[in-house]
Each structure stands twice: as structure tokens, then as C-alpha cells.
Amino acid sequence: MNVARSIGELPRIWNAFWFAPADMSAILRVRQSFGILVALQFAWYLLWVPDWLSRDGWLDIDAGRYFIGAGMPGTGSQYRWSILYWLTSPSAAQLVCLMGLLAGALMLFGIGGRLAPLGAWTCMMMVHHRAPWLTMPSEVLASAGLLYLAMAPGSASARSASARSASENSSTTSVLANVALRCLQVHWLLWIGWSLASMLQQTSWWDGTAIGILSEQGNTWLGKLTRTGWTSQILGFLTILLHVASGFCLCNRNLRGLGILLTAMLGVGYLLLTREALLGLTACCYAMAFVPYNGTDKI
């Protein structure tokens, strides 16, 4: 009887999980976090995109079309479109980066509604489709997060949030805000699972030599580590453990706070072990999608 009752409750639970209205302040925190990430991402783009992806850059137009397989069937090159294939001056590349930087600033200050994350996503795709082989994991995660954020109205600006703090009875909720938050949460949990599966497919993570190999390649901030040393062995084990523990705790409402903390630690691990600061910041941005985690406000 209890099993039948539980099965009967599944539609209600599913509907409440995806389509119950969420407070707009929750999505505002995530938008602000992604705004900082986007601004830093495009500030980094400004350092190399104009020199690399312009007409006379290191990867000029001919090289760019060659690497995406232009004119070759089955490569999918016809789906890769970027304004940087037509506007080939360094100033055009700088303009794309500056527009992305502006979109990130608008997200940070709660301005622009859906247009801000959509604008940031579009500018990011202009760079990604021009040079997909240079795309980093942080950009893949960030671009997905921007599309999810574009689902929510984004009308709860910093001004309205401060007004609500003055009057706690005035609450602004949105079903689309909840859908966006759920998509962010599910995407991050899938990312953790796929990352863990990818690592465990490699022998170096089973025998504990992965961190030593990364250090030999100069990909860590920890200096040179031996493959069989205790430090690299322990760090490799902790990296796998953080993926498992953070995913488990984020799925458990009673352990959600610990899961957020472990996700932040995982971001620090990405920074130290792979030198990808933006990937670490992206992990923290996705962790914000699980806040608040305590009391009746838990999402």
C-alpha cells in the first residue's frame, strides 16, 4: 500500500519540483555570480581573441575554416556561424569581447532581463564557433548556464531585492525562475557524474598517478609531484571523493549545505590541479543554484 501511495505521489512531486514558483531572489544570486564569470571570461578573451582570430591573426580565416572542416560533408561546419568570419579586423573581435563584457556587467547589476544572458551567450558563441578547438570546459558550462538563465524573466533587480528586504511580506515569485534553477541543478549533477565517469575510465586515476602526470605537464599550481608519492596519491583520491561526495550531498536536502561547500572546494581543486581559474569559478556559480538550502526555503 505504501509503495502504491508513493507511486501515486510521483506526478505531484514532479510537478512541484519543476513548476512550483520560486523566489526571484534565488535566480538573482545565480545571475550575479554568472555575471562575474562572464565579465572575467570576456576580459580574458580581450587578451588573445583580437590577435588570434583576426584576418592576419595566428589562426586566420583560412585556418579557421580548415579546422572546422568547411566544405567537407559530415563535419557539421555548416552549423558553425560567427560574425568573426566576415568582420575580420581586430577591432571587430574587440567589439564582440566588449559587448560580452557589458552583458556580464548588466547581469551583475540585475539589468537587462533575458537580454543580458542571451547577449553574453551570443558573444560567447561568436568566439566558440570561430575557434571551437580552443573551447575550454568552463565555456561549455557557462554557455549552458546562460541559456538556462535566459528562461527566467530576470525582473528581480538589485533594487527590487532591496525593496523586498525592507518589506518581507512582498514576495516576487516565478515558475520560470524555478525551471531555470532546476535546469542548472540537474546540469551540474550530470556534469559531476560524467566527469567522474570520464576520470575512472583512465588507468591513471585508478593507480593514483593522474596528479603526478598533470604536474609533469605543468598543469598544476603545486609544483612537480612524483607519480608514486603520497601527495599525488592523496590528491587524486580526494579529487574523486569530492566529485562523489558533492554530488551525493547536493541530492540530499538534509546535506545540501555541505554539498554547496564541497562544490566550492571542488572549484578550488580545479584551480589548483588544472590551473583553470574560470572552471573553478563556474563550479561556484552552479553551486549558487542550490541556495537557499535551509529551512522552508530549501529548493
Salt bridges, closest charged atoms under 4 A:
GLU9 OE1 - ARG12 NE 2.58
ASP23 OD1 - ARG164 NH2 3.44
GLU216 OE1 - ARG227 NH2 2.91
